Amino acid sequence: MSDSRSRRIGKELADVRRDTQAGIQVWTVNESDISRLKGMFKGPPDTAYEGGYYTVDVEIPIGMNIE
């Protein structure tokens, strides 16, 4: 993975982790591959999803331009 790509993903991860109001948690599946992530978030208030916690798998494709 290119250095600029790794820096950008690292920056985005840090931004999500700093935003404590959003209620989103993100972590790497494997510390050596930051393009594979897991995340968890609360269901939005005033919806059928309120009160639930939802997990997502995130894979940032190698060919994807994120800059």
N, C-alpha and C positions, 0 to 999 in steps of 0.2 A: 504494500500500500504506500502511495506517495506520502512524503512528509506533509505537504500542504493539505492533503485529504485527511490525514490523521489529526493534524492541528485543528481543522475545521470541525471534525466530528467531536474532538475533545472539547472545543469551545462550546458547541451546542449542548453537550452533556453537562458541562459546568453551568451553563445558563439555566437548564431545566432544574438542576439540583439546587441552585440558588433561589429559585422561585418557589418559596414555601407556601404561597397563597394558592397556587394552582392545584396542589394536592396530587401531583404527578411524581412517581418514583421511576427511575431508570437505572439499570445496571447492565454491565456487560455479561454475556454468556460465558466468554472465555477472555481472560485478561490480555491474551496475545492477539485477539482479533476484535477490535472495537467496532467493526462493521456489523456485528451480530449483537443485538440488544434485546432485553426484556423490559417491559414497562408495566406499571400498574396505576390505575386512576379510579377515582370515585365516580359513580354515576351522577349525572347532573341533577341539581335540585328541581323539584316540580316536574319530574318526568317519571315514567314507569321504571326507570333505571336507578332512581334515587335510593340510597342505602346500600347499593351493591358495590363491589369492587371488581374491576375488570382488568384482565391482563392481556398484553399484546406481545407478539414477537415482531421484532423489527430487523430486517436485513437490508443494508444499504448496498445495492448492486455495485460491483466493481466499475462498470462502465458508466455509472451515473455521474454527471458533472454537478458537484455540489458547491462550486465556488462562485 
